[in-house]
Amino acid sequence: MLIDAQFWPFLVAITLLSMSPGVDTLLVIRNTARGGVRDGVLTSLAICCGLFVHAAVSALGISLILLQSAWAFGVLKLVGAGYLIWLGLQSLLAARRGHGLPVAGVAGQRQAVPAWRPLREGLLSNVLNPKTVVFYMAFLPQFIAPGDPALVKSLFLAGVHFVIANLWQLSIALMVGGAGRLLASRAFARWLNGLTGGVLIVFGVKLALERQPG
């Protein structure tokens, strides 16, 4: 059964975890401020699509191989950390330039950003995050009974996570997108870009220095 007694504890836990601040939330805020609500929506959708990748990988046992191989896990960790640092440096460069952020509804401020850019950033940020590998490998099996089809149940639970995380992140994108002229202010733009850039770099460095679990 896809919905059983274990589903409801999973629903509560995944809702609380989805609302916890982290890289995903920060990236949605950053991209919404940069290109408007559309960019925030696309970023959120791409981030959450990555959950299905992790669910499938976990169910097929590849996550276990990554966790047991120090070399493979180390490579994934460094690639993910490098990507976060690269995103952070981009934000710091934007802060240094000191331009107002391109915000929907503010004349002369918004610049066209290709749709593939927030999609790429969101998907890579999630798929390259070894913490999500560890989370899905440790968390999902607790809610899959021995007789359940592992892949189907994992994808179903990832689908629930997809819906909840998107609802939360889309609400954040709408709030940030509604800030309007405040985000277009040069001073606020520099502050926001500098803050998000610095935090992303800290996340990246922290991830690179973390030891392999287990």
C-alpha positions in Angstrom: 0.0 0.0 0.0 1.2 3.5 -0.8 -0.7 5.1 2.0 -0.4 3.1 5.2 0.1 3.8 8.9 3.6 5.0 8.3 2.5 7.6 5.8 1.2 10.1 8.3 4.4 10.4 10.4 6.2 10.8 7.1 3.9 13.6 6.1 4.4 15.5 9.3 8.2 15.0 9.3 8.6 16.0 5.6 6.5 19.1 6.1 8.6 20.3 9.0 11.8 19.5 7.1 10.6 21.3 3.9 10.0 24.5 6.0 13.5 24.4 7.5 15.7 27.2 6.1 18.5 25.9 3.9 20.2 26.1 0.5 16.9 25.5 -1.4 15.1 28.3 0.3 18.1 30.6 -0.2 18.3 29.8 -3.9 14.6 30.4 -4.4 14.9 33.8 -2.7 18.0 34.7 -4.7 16.6 33.8 -8.1 13.2 35.4 -7.4 15.0 38.6 -6.4 17.1 38.4 -9.6 14.4 37.6 -12.2 11.0 37.8 -10.6 8.4 35.3 -9.5 8.9 33.2 -12.7 12.5 32.5 -11.9 11.5 31.6 -8.3 8.8 29.2 -9.6 11.2 27.5 -12.1 13.9 27.2 -9.5 11.5 25.6 -7.0 10.2 23.1 -9.6 13.7 22.2 -10.7 14.9 21.7 -7.1 11.9 19.4 -6.4 12.4 17.4 -9.6 15.8 16.5 -8.2 14.0 14.7 -5.3 12.8 12.0 -7.8 16.4 11.4 -8.8 17.4 10.9 -5.2 14.4 8.6 -4.5 15.2 6.4 -7.5 18.9 6.3 -6.7 18.2 5.4 -3.1 15.7 2.7 -4.0 18.2 1.2 -6.5 20.9 1.1 -3.9 23.3 3.4 -5.6 23.2 5.7 -2.6 24.5 2.9 -0.5 27.5 2.5 -2.8 28.2 6.2 -2.5 28.0 6.1 1.2 30.3 3.1 1.5 32.8 4.5 -1.0 34.8 7.3 0.5 36.2 8.3 -2.9 32.8 8.4 -4.7 31.2 10.3 -1.9 34.1 12.7 -1.6 33.9 13.5 -5.3 30.1 14.2 -5.1 30.6 16.3 -2.0 33.3 18.5 -3.5 31.4 19.0 -6.8 28.3 20.0 -4.8 30.3 22.3 -2.6 32.1 23.9 -5.6 28.7 24.6 -7.2 27.4 26.3 -4.1 30.6 28.4 -3.9 30.3 29.3 -7.6 26.7 30.5 -7.1 27.8 32.5 -4.0 30.6 34.2 -6.0 28.1 35.1 -8.7 26.0 36.9 -6.0 29.0 38.6 -4.6 30.0 39.9 -8.0 26.4 41.2 -8.5 26.7 43.0 -5.1 30.0 44.5 -6.2 28.5 45.8 -9.4 25.8 47.5 -7.2 22.9 47.3 -9.7 19.3 47.2 -8.6 17.8 43.7 -8.8 15.6 43.0 -11.9 12.1 42.9 -10.4 8.9 42.2 -12.2 6.6 45.2 -12.4 9.4 47.8 -11.9 9.9 49.7 -15.2 13.3 49.6 -16.6 14.7 47.2 -14.0 13.9 43.7 -15.1 16.3 42.0 -17.5 15.4 38.9 -19.5 16.9 35.7 -17.9 16.6 32.5 -20.0 14.3 30.0 -18.4 16.9 27.3 -18.5 19.1 29.2 -16.1 17.0 29.0 -12.9 16.0 25.4 -14.0 19.7 24.4 -14.3 20.6 26.1 -11.0 17.8 24.5 -9.1 18.3 21.0 -10.4 22.0 21.0 -10.0 21.8 22.5 -6.5 19.6 19.6 -5.4 21.1 16.7 -7.4 24.7 17.6 -6.5 23.9 17.9 -2.8 25.3 14.9 -0.9 23.2 15.8 2.1 20.1 14.9 0.1 21.7 11.6 -0.8 22.3 10.8 2.9 18.8 12.1 3.9 17.0 10.0 1.4 19.1 6.9 2.1 18.5 7.2 5.8 15.0 8.6 5.9 12.9 6.9 3.2 13.5 3.3 4.2 11.9 4.0 7.6 8.6 4.4 5.8 8.9 1.5 3.3 7.6 -1.9 4.6 9.5 -5.1 3.6 6.7 -6.1 1.2 6.4 -2.8 -0.5 7.8 -2.2 -4.0 10.8 -0.1 -3.1 11.1 2.0 -6.2 7.4 2.7 -6.5 7.1 3.6 -2.8 10.2 5.8 -2.9 8.9 7.7 -5.9 5.5 8.1 -4.3 7.1 9.5 -1.1 9.3 11.8 -3.2 6.1 13.0 -5.0 4.6 13.9 -1.7 7.8 15.7 -0.8 7.7 17.4 -4.2 4.2 18.9 -3.6 4.9 20.1 0.0 8.3 21.6 -0.8 6.9 23.4 -3.9 4.0 24.9 -1.9 6.4 26.2 0.7 9.0 27.5 -1.8 6.4 29.0 -4.1 4.9 31.0 -1.2 8.4 32.3 -0.5 8.8 33.3 -4.2 5.5 35.1 -4.1 6.5 37.0 -1.0 9.9 38.0 -2.4 8.3 38.9 -5.7 5.8 41.2 -4.0 8.6 43.3 -2.5 8.6 45.3 -5.7 10.6 48.5 -5.6 12.4 47.6 -2.4 14.3 44.8 -4.4 15.0 47.3 -7.2 16.8 49.6 -4.7 20.5 49.6 -5.4 21.4 49.6 -1.7 19.1 46.8 -0.9 20.2 44.8 -3.9 23.8 45.0 -2.9 22.9 44.0 0.7 20.8 41.0 -0.5 23.3 39.8 -3.1 26.1 40.2 -0.6 24.2 38.3 2.1 23.1 35.4 -0.1 26.5 35.2 -1.8 28.2 35.0 1.6 25.8 32.4 3.0 26.1 30.2 -0.1 29.9 30.3 0.1 29.7 29.4 3.8 27.4 26.5 3.0 29.7 25.3 0.2 32.9 25.5 2.4 31.1 23.8 5.3 30.0 21.0 3.0 33.5 20.6 1.5 35.0 20.2 5.0 32.4 17.8 6.4 33.4 14.2 7.0 31.8 11.3 5.3 28.9 10.0 7.4 29.2 6.6 9.0 
